[in-house]
């Protein structure tokens, strides 16, 4: 019991020295865009095991980390620690790796870069001594799309008819005579040609009816005239006969 008490006091007076793990970044770019970038990391003082490394970018004085880490099969930036880049810590004093990262939807400006280490159990190693690197993000913006220039449409002027000049000038009376109204029969002929077949047929029937009526009236007039003339001759002949009888009696 006395020995245990002595050991406890000795441990409190002379605590066991704990060696921190150091992460050192090298060959990192000073400026990045939305293209992938790479750098080296050296791990010293870690126990032999499989660890996982996350690329973390943040603003000075904040803990809002962003950025994607290539884990060997794809880009990852989630909360599953074992989905980040795996590295096997050897029994030697140090182990190095080359990490690849990228940023998306970031705002251009000044940032800091570091590497976060997760242990084999997936816990964050919070006591690591980590090297911080200044980083400038300059996101590329796509150039504005140029609207296509409309093609100029050329309209060709149709060729003009040649003007024939003559020495002889047409007298004004001849020009006026050419502008006179054509004869009436020509107008009727044109009008009759411009009429529809149905109208022409009706007019033809009316014309035939008028001719028939006129012929009938002419026949009646001839009959009446003939009868009147026959009566006149008969009457005249009778008068002559009576005169001859009177003369013979006397």
Backbone as a ProteinNet text record, in pm:
[ID]
protein_1_A
[PRIMARY]
XXXXXXXXXXXXXXXXXXXXXXXXXXXXXXXXXXXXXXXXXXXXXXXXXXXXXXXXXXXXXXXXXXXXXXXXXXXXXXXXXXXXXXXXXXXXXXXXXXXXXXXXXXXXXXXXXXXXXXXXXXXXXXXXXXXXXXXXXXXXXXXXXXXXXXXXXXXXXXXXXXXXXXXXXXXXXXXXXXXXXXXXXXXXXXXXXXXXXXXXXXXXXXXXXXXXXXXXXXXXXXXXXXXXXXXXXXXXXXXXXXXXXXXXXX
[TERTIARY]
84.3	0	87.3	190.8	283.4	352.9	384	450.9	359.2	231.8	135.9	122.4	121.1	110.2	232.3	349.3	472.6	470.4	425.7	419.7	319.4	208.1	108.1	162.8	231	289.4	397	474.8	582	525.3	410.7	349.8	289.1	242.1	186.6	296.3	406.6	516.7	589.1	607.8	678	583.5	491.5	395.9	468.4	405.1	462.9	452.5	559.8	563.7	490.3	396	318.4	371.9	410.7	463.7	348.1	334.1	228.1	267.5	162.3	182.9	190.1	286.8	308.8	272.5	196.2	160	218.6	307.9	377.3	339.4	291.9	252.1	367.5	391.5	495.1	446.7	511.8	481.5	333.9	277.9	137.3	130	30.4	17.5	-25.6	16.1	-24.2	-157.5	-197.6	-323.9	-387.6	-518	-590.7	-717.7	-775.8	-905.6	-999	-1096.8	-1182.9	-1125.5	-998.7	-929.4	-864.8	-845.6	-780.3	-637.3	-592.7	-456	-398.8	-263.2	-195.3	-86.9	-52.8	57.4	98.8	213.3	266	237.7	222.2	204.5	294.4	361.4	451.1	393.6	374.9	317.2	429.1	447	552.6	493.9	534.9	495	366.5	305.2	179.8	208.1	116.3	130.7	102.2	165.7	141.1	-5.8	-72.7	-214.7	-257.9	-380.9	-438.7	-507.5	-463.7	-525	-594	-672.4	-745.5	-721.7	-691.9	-653.6	-758.2	-792.8	-891.8	-827.6	-849.1	-805.3	-911.2	-867.5	-960.6	-915.4	-1007.6	-983.9	-1081.5	-1033.6	-1118.9	-1070.3	-1158.8	-1124.2	-1055.3	-961.2	-888.8	-986.7	-976.2	-1061.4	-1194	-1216.3	-1341.4	-1310.5	-1414.3	-1401.8	-1496.3	-1534.3	-1620.4	-1530.3	-1505.2	-1414.4	-1490.5	-1422.9	-1479	-1365.1	-1401.8	-1304.1	-1329.1	-1293.5	-1311.4	-1175.4	-1172.9	-1050.3	-1066	-962.3	-962	-917.8	-1005.3	-974.7	-922.7	-892.2	-841.4	-944.3	-1072.3	-1178.3	-1280.4	-1276.6	-1370.6	-1345.3	-1420.3	-1410.8	-1507.1	-1457.7	-1540.8	-1522.8	-1636.9	-1632.1	-1739.8	-1777.2	-1884.9	-1836.8	-1923.4	-1896.6	-1841.3	-1830.7	-1775.9	-1624	-1555.8	-1410.5	-1337.5	-1388.6	-1319.6	-1339.1	-1409.1	-1424.2	-1321.5	-1235	-1129.7	-1008.5	-899.4	-781.6	-715.7	-704	-642.7	-490.8	-422.8	-277.5	-235.2	-141.2	-92	33.2	25	137.9	232.1	355.6	454.4	516.8	598.8	663.6	780.6	814.5	925	882.9	973.4	946.6	852.7	842.3	759.5	700.9	588.1	520.9	470.2	486.5	444.4	340.1	265.8	162.9	142.8	88.5	55.2	-96	-151.7	-296.3	-340.1	-463.3	-523.7	-658.2	-682.9	-809.1	-862	-981.4	-1042.8	-1150.9	-1195.5	-1303.3	-1412.3	-1534.4	-1650	-1739.3	-1796.8	-1889.9	-1825.8	-1696.4	-1628.3	-1623.2	-1610.2	-1598.7	-1451.3	-1412	-1271.4	-1228.1	-1103.9	-1051.9	-932.9	-894	-780	-829.2	-764.1	-803	-676.1	-699	-589.7	-617	-507.5	-515.7	-446.9	-512.5	-450.7	-501.6	-442.1	-481.3	-530.4	-648.6	-704	-686.6	-640.1	-612.5	-715.7	-764.6	-856.5	-785.7	-809.1	-744.8	-815	-762.4	-818.6	-963.4	-1000.9	-1138.6	-1232.7	-1178.6	-1261	-1274.1	-1196.9	-1202.3	-1102.7	-1137.2	-1049.4	-934.1	-811.9	-692.8	-678.7	-730.7	-738.9	-610.3	-514.3	-391.7	-275.9	-303.8	-196.7	-144.2	-16.4	44.3	45.4	-33.1	-59.8	-1.2	62.4	114.6	1.1	-11.6	-112.2	-46.2	-114.3	-61.2	-161.2	-108	-193.3	-229.7	-353.8	-404.4	-497.5	-482.7	-570.3	-656.3	-785.3	-878.4	-926.4	-910.2	-954.1	-1038.2	-1168.2	-1258.2	-1269.7	-1261.4	-1276.6	-1424.5	-1453	-1590.8	-1596.6	-1696.2	-1705.3	-1730	-1669.2	-1691.5	-1835.9	-1887.9	-2027.8	-2043.5	-2154.4	-2181.2	-2211	-2145	-2164.8	-2286.4	-2372.3	-2489.9	-2447.2	-2500.3	-2460.2	-2498.4	-2404.6	-2428.4	-2525	-2635	-2730.4	-2668.4	-2696.2	-2645.1	-2721.5	-2645.2	-2708.1	-2768.1	-2895.4	-2965.3	-2962.6	-2906	-2896.3	-3009.7	-3074.7	-3182.7	-3133.7	-3136.1	-3091.8	-3204.5	-3167.7	-3265	-3287.5	-3411	-3435.1	-3390	-3337.1	-3289.4	-3404.8	-3378.5	-3480.2	-3481.8	-3599.4	-3612.5	-3542.3	-3472.2	-3402.9	-3501.2	-3467.3	-3550.4	-3506.1	-3598.1	-3567.6	-3603.6	-3505.3	-3527.5	-3547.9	-3646.2	-3673.7	-3670.7	-3633.5	-3628.3	-3766.9	-3861.5	-3995.3	-4080.8	-4139.4	-4230.2	-4373.5	-4450.9	-4589.8	-4671.8	-4743.1	-4825.6	-4930.4	-4964.7	-5061.6	-5197.4	-5246.8	-5380.3	-5383.5	-5273	-5271.6	-5275.9	-5204.4	-5206.8	-5345.8	-5413.9	-5547.9	-5644.7	-5622	-5713	-5700.3	-5577.9	-5560	-5630.3	-5649.1	-5711.8	-5862.8	-5921	-6064.9	-6137.9	-6262.9	-6344.7	-6372.5	-6355.9	-6381.3	-6528.4	-6563.2	-6704.4	-6791.7	-6921.7	-7016	-7026	-7019.9	-7032.6	-6916.8	-6797.3	-6683.4	-6706.5	-6764.5	-6791.9	-6894.1	-7000.6	-7100	-7041.1	-6951.4	-6889.1	-6805.5	-6729.1	-6647	-6734.7	-6846	-6936.4	-7000.9	-7037.3	-7101.1	-7004	-6875.6	-6776.6	-6747.8	-6760.4	-6730	-6843.3	-6964	-7076	-7062.5	-7130.9	-7127.6	-7214.2	-7190	-7272.3	-7418.7	-7452.9	-7592.3	-7663	-7595.7	-7656.8	-7674.7	-7574.8	-7586.2	-7702.1	-7723.7	-7833.2	-7967.3	-7982.2	-8108	-8134.4	-8027.9	-8047	-8085.6	-8026	-8058.5	-8204.6	-8253.7	-8392.9	-8486	-8451.1	-8535.4	-8539.5	-8423.6	-8417.3	-8506.1	-8500.5	-8583.2	-8732.7	-8766	-8906.4	-8952.8	-8865.8	-8902.7	-8922.2	-8834	-8847.8	-8979.7	-9015.5	-9142	-9261.7	-9259	-9371.4	-9383.5	-9265.9	-9268.1	-9321.9	-9280.6	-9328.6	-9479.9	-9529.2	-9672.1	-9751.4	-9702	-9770.5	-9767.7	-9651.6	-9643.7	-9743.6	-9757.2	-9854.1	-9996.9	-10030.8	-10165.8	-10192.1	-10091	-10107.9	-10128.4	-10051.3	-10066.5	-10206.1	-10254.2	-10387.7	-10495.8	-10487.1	-10587.3	-10581	-10457.5	-10442.8	-10499.6	-10472.3	-10523.5	-10677.1	-10735.6	-10881.8	-10943.7	-10880.5	-10932.4	-10925.4	-10813.4	-10796	-10897.6	-10925.6	-11022.8	-11162.9	-11198.6	-11328.4	-11341.3	-11226.2	-11227.5	-11247.4	-11182.6	-11195	-11337.9	-11388.7	-11522.1	-11625.6	-11609	-11703.3	-11693.7	-11575.1	-11553.4	-11611.4	-11595	-11648.5	-11803.7	-11861.9	-12008.6	-12064.6	-11991.5	-12037.1	-12033.1	-11931	-11919.3	-12034.8	-12072.8	-12178.7	-12314.2	-12334	-12460.5	-12468.4	-12358.8	-12358.4	-12390.5	-12331.4	-12357.6	-12504.2	-12565.2	-12706.5	-12793.7	-12756.7	-12837	-12832.4	-12716.9	-12702.6	-12784.2	-12784.4	-12857	-13011.1	-13055.9	-13199.1	-13243.1	-13156.7	-13192.6	-13184.1
-120.3	0	124.6	119.2	231.7	250.3	140.1	146.2	206.9	173.3	227.7	377.9	420.8	564.1	638.9	577.3	641.5	653.4	548.3	552.1	655.3	668.9	767.7	908.4	936.7	1069.5	1095.5	991.6	1007	1038.1	973.6	997.7	1135.5	1188.2	1322.4	1427.3	1400.6	1497.3	1492.3	1375.3	1356.9	1286	1360.5	1298.3	1242.5	1139.6	1076.6	1170.6	1186.7	1277.4	1214.7	1290.4	1243.3	1313.1	1236.8	1292.8	1319.4	1445.5	1483.4	1442.5	1417.4	1383.3	1513.9	1518.5	1638.8	1610.3	1702.5	1695.4	1817.9	1793.2	1901.2	1898.7	2013.1	2026.7	2087.3	2033.5	2086.7	2078.3	2159.3	2162	2195.6	2283.3	2323.1	2448.6	2460.6	2582.8	2700.3	2818.1	2939	2992.6	2948.1	2993.5	2878.6	2863.4	2756.9	2814.7	2736.4	2770.6	2652.2	2633.8	2517	2392.9	2398.1	2280.4	2203.9	2072.5	1994.5	2043.2	2027.8	2065	1953.9	1950.1	1844.6	1905.1	1832.1	1870	1746.6	1757.8	1648.4	1675.1	1568	1578.2	1474	1514.3	1426.5	1407.2	1281.1	1248.9	1192.7	1249.6	1205.8	1184.3	1073.7	1047.7	970	923.3	849.1	700.4	631.3	487.3	411.5	297.2	217.3	173	217.1	183.8	250	226.1	292.7	419.7	532.3	661.5	714.1	820.3	880	1030.6	1087.6	1227.8	1306.2	1422.4	1511	1645.6	1695.3	1830.5	1929	2028	2124.6	2265.4	2342.6	2483.2	2566.9	2679	2758	2902.1	2989.3	3128.4	3143.1	3235.7	3259.4	3296.3	3225	3252.2	3179	3090.1	3014.8	2865.2	2784.6	2638.6	2581.5	2667.3	2622.1	2566.4	2434.9	2371.8	2331.7	2339.9	2294.9	2243.6	2188.4	2128.4	1978.8	1922.5	1780.4	1710.6	1586	1505.9	1384.5	1358.5	1238.3	1119.7	1018	903.9	782.3	801.8	691.1	636.9	662.5	615.2	723.8	836	944.3	1060.8	1168.7	1288.4	1275.6	1317.6	1303.6	1425.9	1466.9	1579.7	1564.2	1439.9	1417.2	1399.2	1337.1	1321.3	1183.8	1092.8	960.4	967.6	958.4	975	870.3	748.7	640.3	644.9	745.9	763.3	861.3	915.8	1004.7	923.2	993.1	925.9	837.2	705.6	616.4	616.7	608.1	600.7	502.3	419.2	320.2	374.5	393	443.2	326	337.7	231.6	246.5	148.2	150.2	247.1	303.3	398.7	530.7	622.7	749.2	838.9	825.4	917.1	843.7	898	844.9	964.1	955.9	1066.4	1017.6	1114	1084.8	1209	1186.7	1299.6	1305.2	1418.8	1436.8	1519.9	1495.1	1569	1623.5	1748.5	1809.8	1905.5	1956	2055.6	2128.3	2241.7	2319.6	2341.6	2351.6	2380.5	2480.1	2570	2670.5	2753.7	2783.1	2866.8	3010.7	3102.1	3243.7	3279	3348.8	3386.7	3472.9	3450.9	3526.5	3456.2	3503.7	3449.2	3347.5	3231.4	3122.8	3059.3	2955.6	2876.5	2728.9	2653.9	2511.7	2430.6	2317.5	2225.3	2083.9	1984.8	1844.9	1796.4	1735.9	1677.9	1525.6	1468.4	1324.4	1254.4	1138.4	1053.8	921.5	870.5	746.5	626	508.4	386.2	364.1	412.2	398.3	503	600.6	703	829.3	841	960.2	1064.8	1193.2	1301.5	1314.1	1317.9	1335.8	1485	1526.3	1669.2	1727.2	1643.3	1694.9	1705.3	1687.9	1695.1	1837.3	1844.8	1972.5	1985	2077.2	2082.5	2210.9	2195.8	2311.1	2375.9	2508.2	2583.1	2654.1	2654.1	2715.1	2820.2	2938.3	3042.4	3003	3029.5	2987.2	3093.9	3122.5	3216.7	3137.3	3158.3	3092	3194.4	3159.3	3245.6	3159.9	3163	3079	3133.3	3041.1	3079.9	3100.1	3208.8	3234.2	3212.9	3138.5	3115.3	3244.8	3261.3	3384.1	3393.8	3516.4	3531.4	3478.5	3411.9	3354.8	3467.6	3461.8	3563.4	3528.7	3626.8	3604.9	3604.9	3512.9	3507.1	3633.3	3678.9	3798.6	3766.9	3838.7	3808.6	3833.5	3743.5	3756.1	3865.1	3951.6	4059.9	4003.4	4027.9	3978.4	4085.4	4051.4	4147	4122.8	4228.7	4221.4	4280.3	4200	4246.8	4323.6	4437	4517.7	4457.2	4426.9	4366.8	4460.5	4403.8	4490.3	4567.6	4691.1	4775.9	4756	4767.6	4755.7	4872.6	4844	4955.6	5054.9	5178.3	5286.8	5314.8	5299.2	5320.2	5463.6	5535.1	5674.2	5682	5759.6	5780.6	5929.7	5957.8	6099	6154.7	6062.9	6108.8	6116.5	6225.7	6244.6	6225.2	6152.3	6125.5	6251.6	6295.7	6417.9	6396.4	6505.3	6499.9	6453.9	6498.2	6450.5	6300.3	6240.8	6096	6024.3	6079.8	6018.9	6025.3	6141.3	6154.9	6062.9	6042.7	5955.4	5811.8	5773.9	5638.2	5618.3	5729.6	5720.9	5735.3	5753.2	5770.6	5641.8	5658.5	5544	5456.8	5326.7	5240	5239.9	5193.5	5191.2	5109.7	5141.5	5077	4928.6	4887.7	4744.4	4665.8	4731.4	4662.4	4644.9	4748.7	4738.7	4631.2	4621.9	4518.6	4380.9	4371.5	4240.9	4198.3	4294.1	4261.9	4228	4308.1	4282.4	4146.7	4108.2	3977.6	3864	3887.5	3783.6	3770.2	3883.5	3878.8	3823.6	3804.3	3753.1	3604.4	3555.1	3414	3335.8	3206.3	3125	3125.8	3124.2	3122	3250.5	3364.2	3490.8	3496.9	3444.8	3445.1	3357.8	3242.8	3154.1	3221.2	3290.6	3360	3468.1	3542.6	3648.6	3590.3	3474	3409.8	3365.2	3309	3266.4	3386.2	3495.5	3615.2	3669	3662.2	3710.3	3625.9	3490.7	3401.3	3426.1	3449	3478.3	3606.3	3707.9	3833.6	3813.7	3733.5	3707.8	3635.4	3536.1	3463.4	3554.1	3644.1	3737.2	3829.2	3879.1	3969.8	3896.5	3770.7	3693.4	3670.9	3640.5	3618.3	3744.5	3857.9	3984.2	4015.6	3984.7	4011.1	3926.4	3796.3	3708.8	3758.9	3803.1	3855.1	3977.2	4063.1	4185.8	4149.8	4050.2	4010.6	3952.4	3869.3	3810	3917	4008.8	4116.1	4201.3	4230.8	4314.8	4243.3	4110.3	4033	4030.4	4008.6	4004	4136.6	4241.2	4375.6	4404.1	4363.6	4387.6	4305.8	4182.1	4097.5	4157.6	4207.3	4270.8	4393.8	4462.9	4584.8	4549.3	4447.5	4405.9	4355.3	4278	4223	4333.2	4428.7	4539.4	4620.2	4638.5	4717.5	4644.4	4512.8	4433.6	4438.7	4432.7	4437.5	4570.5	4676.5	4808.8	4818.7	4760.4	4765.4	4687.9	4574.6	4492.6	4564.2	4630.2	4704.3	4819.1	4879.6	4992	4942	4824.7	4771	4732.1	4675.4	4640.8	4762.4	4868.3	4991.7	5045.3	5036.6	5088.3	5005.9	4873.7	4786.2	4811.4	4831.9	4854.5	4986	5081.9	5211.1	5206.7
0	0	0	74	80.9	-53.2	-121.4	-250.9	-356.5	-355	-451	-432.9	-306	-278	-330.8	-318.6	-366.6	-518.9	-586.1	-732.5	-782.2	-713	-751.5	-738.3	-629.5	-610.1	-714.5	-746.1	-843.9	-983.6	-1017.6	-1148.1	-1157.7	-1044.7	-1046.8	-1057	-995.8	-998	-1133.1	-1183.6	-1310.9	-1409.9	-1473.3	-1567	-1688.7	-1750.2	-1867.2	-1986.6	-2056.4	-2171	-2289.5	-2343	-2457.6	-2581.9	-2682.9	-2805.6	-2902.8	-2953.6	-3046.7	-3188.1	-3271.6	-3411.8	-3493	-3581.5	-3662.3	-3807.8	-3867	-4008.6	-4077.8	-4172.5	-4242.1	-4390.3	-4440.6	-4582.5	-4660.7	-4779.9	-4868.7	-5013.6	-5097.9	-5241.6	-5267.8	-5184.1	-5203.2	-5289.6	-5376	-5457.9	-5371.7	-5413.5	-5341.6	-5392	-5510	-5566.9	-5643.8	-5626.7	-5695.4	-5757	-5846.3	-5904.9	-5880.5	-5964.8	-5948.3	-6016.5	-6057.8	-6108.9	-5993	-6006.1	-5899.8	-5874.7	-5751.6	-5712.3	-5624.9	-5609.8	-5534	-5444.7	-5340.8	-5251.9	-5169.9	-5101	-5018.5	-4871.3	-4794.4	-4649.6	-4582.1	-4477.6	-4401.4	-4261.2	-4222.1	-4089.7	-4003.1	-3886	-3794	-3654.1	-3592.2	-3453.6	-3437.5	-3543.7	-3532.5	-3511	-3444	-3421.7	-3551.2	-3568	-3688.9	-3695.7	-3801.9	-3823.8	-3954.2	-3990.2	-4107.6	-4062.3	-4117.7	-4089	-4215.8	-4193.7	-4305.6	-4303.2	-4423.4	-4433.4	-4512.4	-4457.5	-4519.8	-4550.6	-4672	-4707.5	-4658.7	-4580.4	-4521.4	-4558	-4616	-4651.1	-4570.7	-4517	-4428.7	-4427.6	-4380.3	-4358.7	-4223.1	-4214.1	-4088.6	-3977.6	-3863.8	-3749.4	-3752.9	-3848.9	-3857.3	-3860.9	-3840.5	-3849.9	-3956.1	-4050.9	-4160.8	-4271.1	-4264.6	-4359.5	-4487	-4597.1	-4724	-4811.3	-4925.2	-5015.9	-5029.1	-5141.7	-5168.3	-5174.8	-5123.5	-5119	-5208.6	-5287.6	-5371.6	-5285.8	-5274.3	-5187.5	-5263.7	-5391.7	-5472.4	-5569.6	-5542.1	-5632.1	-5664	-5592.8	-5617.7	-5523.7	-5546.9	-5463.7	-5345.7	-5227.2	-5107.7	-5018.4	-4953.5	-4859.6	-4752.1	-4720.9	-4625.3	-4482.6	-4403.4	-4259.7	-4223.2	-4319.8	-4292.1	-4299.3	-4183	-4177.8	-4259.9	-4261.7	-4331.1	-4483.4	-4532.8	-4677.1	-4734.2	-4648.3	-4695.7	-4740.8	-4775.5	-4831.3	-4725	-4751.2	-4651.3	-4665.7	-4553.2	-4551.1	-4442.4	-4474.6	-4378.1	-4309.6	-4177.3	-4099.2	-4069.9	-4116.1	-4092.4	-3953.9	-3919.3	-3787.3	-3781.8	-3898.9	-3900.3	-3839.2	-3832.1	-3763.2	-3840.6	-3973	-4052.4	-4173.5	-4223	-4342	-4423.2	-4553.9	-4641.3	-4742.2	-4794	-4895.8	-4980.3	-5099.9	-5188.2	-5201	-5161.5	-5161.9	-5281.9	-5322.2	-5433.4	-5386.4	-5415.5	-5373.7	-5479.4	-5451.7	-5539.1	-5461.8	-5514.1	-5451.7	-5555.1	-5505.6	-5589.8	-5518.7	-5596.3	-5542.4	-5431.8	-5446.4	-5346.9	-5396.2	-5303	-5335.6	-5341.3	-5444.1	-5458.6	-5339.9	-5296	-5182.4	-5118.7	-5000.4	-4925.9	-4823.1	-4820.9	-4731.4	-4672.5	-4589.2	-4534.1	-4560.8	-4573.9	-4607.5	-4498.3	-4460.9	-4366.3	-4394.2	-4323.3	-4336.5	-4200.2	-4201.6	-4077.9	-4084.7	-3969.4	-3965.1	-3877.3	-3930	-3854.1	-3824.4	-3703	-3661.9	-3725.1	-3694.7	-3752.1	-3710.3	-3594.4	-3546.5	-3605.7	-3679.3	-3740.8	-3658	-3549.8	-3464.6	-3513.5	-3495.2	-3534.6	-3434.5	-3486.8	-3401.9	-3374.4	-3260.5	-3231.2	-3175.2	-3134.4	-3072.8	-3171.9	-3299.4	-3398.4	-3412.6	-3439.7	-3471.7	-3624	-3674.9	-3818.6	-3877.2	-3993.2	-4066.3	-4145.9	-4132.7	-4208.3	-4326	-4439	-4561.5	-4610.9	-4643.7	-4702.8	-4846.1	-4880.1	-5010.9	-5067	-5195	-5265.2	-5362.9	-5352.4	-5444.5	-5546	-5671.9	-5782.3	-5875.9	-5854.1	-5931.1	-6073.2	-6168.2	-6308.8	-6339.4	-6405.9	-6451.1	-6601.2	-6648.4	-6793.2	-6867.4	-6982.7	-7060.6	-7104.6	-7114.2	-7159.8	-7300.9	-7319.9	-7452.1	-7549.9	-7661.3	-7763.3	-7847.5	-7861.8	-7945.8	-8091.2	-8169.8	-8311.1	-8385.9	-8468.1	-8547.9	-8660.5	-8668.4	-8776.4	-8911.9	-9002.6	-9138.1	-9212.8	-9276	-9352.6	-9479.8	-9498	-9616.4	-9724	-9834.2	-9945	-10043	-10080	-10176.3	-10308.3	-10410.8	-10540.6	-10610.3	-10665.8	-10738.9	-10875.9	-10911.6	-11044	-11153.5	-11261	-11371.4	-11433.4	-11464.3	-11524.4	-11675.7	-11729.2	-11875.2	-11942.8	-12048.2	-12116.4	-12174.4	-12165.1	-12217.5	-12360.5	-12453.3	-12595.2	-12630.6	-12669.4	-12707.2	-12857.7	-12898	-13040.9	-13069.8	-13189.9	-13230.7	-13256.7	-13298.3	-13334.2	-13210.3	-13183.3	-13072	-13119.1	-13040.9	-13076.9	-13055.7	-13156.5	-13139.6	-13031.6	-12969.5	-12860.7	-12909.4	-13025.1	-13069.3	-13087.3	-13139.8	-13157.2	-13023.3	-12925.2	-12791.3	-12732.8	-12750.8	-12697.7	-12768.7	-12900.8	-12974	-12928.1	-12885.2	-12834.8	-12701.2	-12627.8	-12496.8	-12504.4	-12625.8	-12638	-12602.1	-12563.9	-12525.3	-12646.1	-12639.3	-12754.4	-12790.4	-12911.2	-12955.3	-12861.9	-12868.1	-12776.7	-12803.1	-12936.7	-12965.2	-12906.6	-12901.6	-12838.6	-12690	-12628.2	-12484.3	-12458.3	-12546.6	-12527.6	-12547.3	-12645.9	-12669.2	-12550.7	-12497.2	-12379.4	-12262.2	-12245.3	-12133.9	-12146.6	-12271.2	-12288.2	-12261.2	-12296.1	-12269.3	-12121.2	-12047.7	-11905.2	-11821.8	-11883.5	-11806.6	-11785.4	-11686.9	-11654	-11751.6	-11769.2	-11860.5	-11824.3	-11694.5	-11654.1	-11698.5	-11681.2	-11720.4	-11871.5	-11944.3	-12090.4	-12136.3	-12068.7	-12105.8	-12081.7	-11966.1	-11936	-12039.2	-12074.2	-12173.3	-12308.6	-12342.9	-12470.7	-12473.8	-12359.6	-12353.3	-12363.7	-12292.5	-12302	-12444.4	-12509.5	-12648.4	-12740.6	-12720	-12800.9	-12776	-12645.1	-12612.4	-12681	-12679.9	-12744.7	-12895.2	-12956.2	-13101.3	-13130.9	-13043.7	-13063.8	-13052.1	-12950.2	-12932.6	-13054	-13097.7	-13214.4	-13338.4	-13357.3	-13473.6	-13466.1	-13341.7	-13324.3	-13355.4	-13303.1	-13329.4	-13479.5	-13543.3	-13688.3	-13766	-13723.1	-13791.1	-13775.6	-13651.5	-13626.9	-13713.5	-13719.1	-13800.6	-13947.1	-13995.6	-14136	-14162.7	-14066.3	-14084.1	-14085.9	-13989.4	-13983.3	-14109.2	-14152.4	-14272.9	-14394.4	-14403.2	-14516.9	-14517.8	-14398.9	-14390.7	-14427	-14375.6	-14406.1	-14555.9	-14614.3	-14758.9	-14839.3	-14794.3	-14866.6	-14856.3	-14739.7	-14723.7	-14812.3	-14815.2	-14898.2	-15044.8	-15094.7	-15234.4	-15262.1	-15165.9	-15183.6	-15189	-15102.3	-15099	-15227	-15273.1	-15395.1	-15515.4	-15518.3	-15628.7	-15628.8	-15511.5	-15500.2	-15549.8	-15515.2	-15559	-15711.9	-15771.1	-15918.7	-15984.5	-15932.6	-15986.4	-15981.6	-15866.7	-15850.1	-15952.6	-15980.6	-16076.2	-16215.1	-16250.1	-16383.8	-16396.2	-16290.7	-16299.6	-16317.2	-16251.6	-16262	-16402.8	-16466.2	-16600.7	-16699.4	-16681.7	-16773.2	-16758.1	-16640.6	-16618.7	-16679.8	-16673.4	-16730	-16882.8
[MASK]
++++++++++++++++++++++++++++++++++++++++++++++++++++++++++++++++++++++++++++++++++++++++++++++++++++++++++++++++++++++++++++++++++++++++++++++++++++++++++++++++++++++++++++++++++++++++++++++++++++++++++++++++++++++++++++++++++++++++++++++++++++++++++

